[in-house]
Amino acid sequence: MFFYLDMMDKLRAHGFRISNDYEPQLSGSAQNLFTTWQSAIKKLATGFSAQTAESSTCISESVLNTAEYTDRFPHHIIECSEESEKGSTKRKATPATCLHLYPQLKSSQLTDESVFYFIQSRCRRKESKAWEPPFVLSAFTMAEIVVLGSEKPIKTARDSLRQSAQEMFRANNMPVKIDSANDAFFLGENSGARYMQKLKDLKHEFLVAIDNSNIPVASINLHQDYFGRRFNITDSAGEPCWSACLAFGIERIVSCDILQNE
């Protein structure tokens, strides 16, 4: 309890506050750190010649249904309203940024062995457990580098992204360790899905040591041909494309940066 109160005091002193709805509100040095880390991630994406894809804080239910996200994670879904000239439209809050990319490529064929995209949005979702400030919040900014293509180039790209991300954290004085995980966001949470994720080594997390805990600040997921099949995206040979994503939770990185350097 004392560590938690001390931790929250340190964060508030740097302009990292959390609303009554468990949403991060940044100002001062915390906002400056957000900008710094966002720039570092964009620079990383530029190194892979990533194209910038469009995103939004809301997403259509049909996209979540096509991705089978609604079936696998119904408890994550939050209602979302989007204002336009035509008025307010009821949609769903974006639970994972990369879900905006696949419908933009729906029913298309890639001409290169691999193609990279950078995409960022504000995400909101309900978690399986209670929100736990400052690391598990109801809203957060997720920046992603997504790569799509043929199986072998995607596996190679996944490894390159993982190494480059580790080097980026090191260059910005945030030591991380990488460990495998079993909660890939696209396969569900039952014990069978978790076992297969672990067995196939589909997800790795970048962990930062805070007190006696390892806090995940980023993850890299190998989707195999999951999204290629569901959105009918094919590789240059006409087969369902493979994909992988490197995802960063920017507010969580900022909170760890503050706490590590106090």
N, C-alpha and C positions, 0 to 999 in steps of 0.2 A: 504493500500500500504506500509506504513512504517513498519507494523508488518511483512508483507511478506518479505521485503528486509532484515529486522533484522533476521528473521527466516532462510533465505537462507545463510546469513553471518555466523550464528552459525553453520549450517550444514557444510559449506565449511571449517570452522576452525577445524572441527573434521574429515575432509577427506571424507565427503559425498558430492560428486559433481554430476551434472546432465549434460549429453551431449546435443548437439544441437538436437539430435534425441529423447530426453526425456528418455534416458536410465541411470540408476544409475551407478556411478563409485566410488567404495569405496576404501579407503586407510587409513592408520594410525589407529586412535581409532575407526573410523566407521567400518573398516574391522574387528577389534578385537571384537567389539560388535556383528557383524554379526556371527562370529564364536561362541561367547558365547551363543547367542540365538539359533543358529542351534544346538548346543550341548544340550541345555535345551529341545528342541523339540524332539531330538532323545532319550534323557533320558526318556521323557514322553512316547514315543512310546515303548521303551524297557519295561516300567512298564506294558504294555498291551501285552507283548510277541509278538510284531509285527514283521512279516517277512518283509525283504526289497525287494521291487519290482523294476524292471527296468523301466527307463524312458529316454526321449530324449528331445532335444529342438524342434524337429520336430515330426509331427504325420501324419499318412496317412489319406487322405481324406475319405477313406472307413470307418475308425473308426468314424470320425466325422459324416458321413452319418448314420451309424448304430445307433449312440447315438442321432440322429436327431438334433445335434448341428448346423449343416449347415443350416437347415431349420429355426431353432428358433433364431439363432444369426448370420446371414450371414454377418453383418457389423463388427463382431469381427475378421473375418478370415484374416490372413496375410500370404503371400507366404513365403516359407522357403526352403533353399537348404541344402542338407546334403552330405558331401563329403565321399567317400569310395574308395576302390581300383578299383572299376568299374567306378568311375567318380562321377559326381554330379547328385543327384536325387532330383527332384522337389517334395516337399511335402507341408504341412501347418504348421505354427508355432503352438506350443502347447498352447491352450488357458486356459486349466485347467489341472493340473497335474494328477488327478485321472483318466482321460480319457485314460491314458496308461495302467491302471491296468485291466480294464474289458476285453479287447481283449485277455489278457494273461490267463484269466479264462474262455474264451468263450466255451460254450457247455460242461461245467464240472459240477459235483455235489459235493457240500461241504459235508464233513464227520462230521464236528463239528457244534454245534449250532451257533457258531460265530467264525470268524477268522479275525485277524487284520493284516494290512499291513502298512508299512511306505514307502512313495514314495516322491521324490523331483525332481523338474526340473525348468529350466528357462522358463518362460511363456512370450508370447508376444501376444497382441491382441489390436484391435482398440476399443475404448470405444464409447458409445453413445454420450458422450459430449467430449469437448476438453480435452487433457491431462493437468493436473494441478499439476505441481511440488510443493512439493516433494511427494505428497501422491498418485496421479494418474499418473502413468508413462507408457511408451510404452512397457517396459520390467521389469520383477520382478522375484524373486525366490519364488516359492510356495512349501512349505513343507506340506505334508498331512498325517494324520492317517486315513485309510479307514477300515471300518469293514463291513463284509458281513455275512449273516446267516438268521435265521428264524425271523419272525416279532417281537415276544416278546423279545428275547435276544438282538435284534438290538436296540429296544427302550430303554432297560436298558443300553446297551453299550453307546448309544448316551448321556444319562444323566450322566454316569460315566465319559465320555470324557469331557463333558462340565465342570463338577466340577473339574476334574483334571487339565484342562487347566487354569481355574480361579486360582487354587492354584499355578500353575507354574508361572503365571504372578505376583501374590502376592509375591512369594518367590524371584522373581527377581526385586522387588521394582517398579513394574509397575501396579498401581491400574487400574482395568478395571471394567466397568459395562456391563451387558449382557442385550440385548434387542432383541425383535423379529424383523425380517425383511421380506420384501416381494419381494426379487429379487433373489430367488434361481436360480443358474446358469443353471439348466437343464430343466426348465419349460417354458422359454420364458418370454417376457416382456410386453405382452398385459395386459390390465386391468383385464380380466377374470383370467389369470394365476396368477397375483399378488394377487387378492382377494382370490383365493383358497390356495395359499401359506400361506397367513396370517391366513385364517380360520383354516387350518390344522396345523399351527404352525410348519412349516417345516424348517425354518431357524432362527438361532440366531447369532447375531454379538457381538464380544467383542470390546467395545468402550473405547478409551482413550481420555481424555479431553485435548485439545490443544487450548489455548486461549479460544475462545467462541464456538469452534466446537468439536463435538464428532467424532473421527477418527476411523473407523473400522480397526483393526489390525489382526483379525482372525474371522472365522465364522464356525459354525457347521450346516451341512445340513442333513436332513433326506430324503433320496431319495425314501422311500417306496420300491416297487419292480420295479421301473423304469428301472434300468440298468440290473437287473436280467432278465426281460422279453426281453429286446432288445439284450442282448448278450447270452441268453439261459443259464444262470447260475442258478442252482437250489440248494435249501437247502437240508438238510439231509433227509427230508421227500419227496423230489422230486418236491416241489413247487418252483415257481420263487422266488429267494432269495431277501431279503431286504438288503439295505445297507445305510450307513451313512458315512460322511467324516468330519473331523476336519481339516480345512485349515488355514495355517499361511502365511501371506505376510511378508517375513523376512526383506526386505529393509524398508518397512513401519514401522515395529516394531522398527528397528534401528533408523529411523528418529524421531519417537516419544520418544524413550529413550533419545536421545541427547537433544531434546527440553524440555523434562520434567525436566532434571537434570542440565540445564544451570543455 
